[in-house]
Amino acid sequence: MSVDYYALLGVPKFCSSQDEIRRAYLAQARFFHPDAGNVSPEIAHQKMQQLNTIYDTLKDPDARRLYDASLEARRTRSACR
């Protein structure tokens, strides 16, 4: 099962602007940052790694285009089954 980066950030798929993605990332990063103390250090570390991967993918237009294409391909494959 693959991870939906848009759902994890809480933004709409395919129509989110770079600014919306950045704001959602920053909000999540503030909440899950280890120094914030909202969750255990282990969970905070995992979530921050995941958030950084998501943001690195979605902030880069080329990487985002590839990710969106892979989402669309998975959606099309699952609809054909």
C-alpha positions in Angstrom: 0.0 0.0 0.0 1.3 3.4 -0.9 1.2 6.6 1.0 -0.9 9.6 -0.2 1.3 12.6 0.5 -1.6 15.0 -0.1 -3.8 13.3 2.5 -1.0 13.2 5.1 -0.5 17.0 4.6 -4.3 17.6 4.6 -4.4 19.4 1.2 -6.4 18.6 -1.9 -4.8 16.4 -4.5 -3.5 17.9 -7.7 -4.9 21.4 -7.1 -2.8 22.6 -4.2 -0.5 25.5 -4.7 3.1 25.5 -3.6 2.1 28.0 -0.9 -0.7 25.7 0.4 1.7 22.8 0.5 4.3 24.8 2.3 1.8 26.1 4.9 0.5 22.6 5.6 4.0 21.2 5.9 5.0 24.0 8.3 1.9 23.4 10.5 2.5 19.7 10.7 6.3 20.2 11.3 5.6 22.6 14.2 3.2 20.1 15.8 5.4 17.0 15.3 8.8 18.7 16.0 10.6 16.8 18.8 11.1 20.1 20.8 7.3 20.8 20.7 6.7 17.8 23.0 3.3 17.0 21.5 4.2 13.4 20.9 6.8 10.9 22.1 10.3 11.5 20.7 10.2 8.3 18.7 6.9 9.3 16.9 8.2 12.8 16.4 11.3 11.6 14.7 9.3 9.2 12.4 6.8 11.9 11.5 9.5 14.5 10.9 11.3 12.1 8.5 8.0 11.4 6.7 7.1 15.1 6.5 10.5 16.0 5.1 10.3 13.3 2.5 6.8 14.5 1.5 7.8 18.2 1.4 11.0 17.4 -0.6 8.8 15.6 -3.2 6.0 18.1 -3.4 8.0 21.3 -3.4 10.1 20.3 -6.4 7.9 20.7 -9.6 9.6 17.8 -11.4 9.4 15.4 -8.5 5.8 16.5 -7.8 4.9 15.8 -11.5 6.3 12.3 -11.3 4.6 11.6 -8.0 1.2 12.9 -9.4 1.7 10.7 -12.4 2.4 7.6 -10.2 -0.8 8.4 -8.2 -2.8 8.6 -11.3 -1.4 5.4 -12.6 -2.2 3.6 -9.4 -5.7 5.0 -9.4 -6.2 3.9 -13.0 -4.9 0.4 -12.2 -7.1 -0.1 -9.2 -10.2 1.1 -11.1 -9.6 -1.5 -13.8 -9.6 -4.4 -11.3 
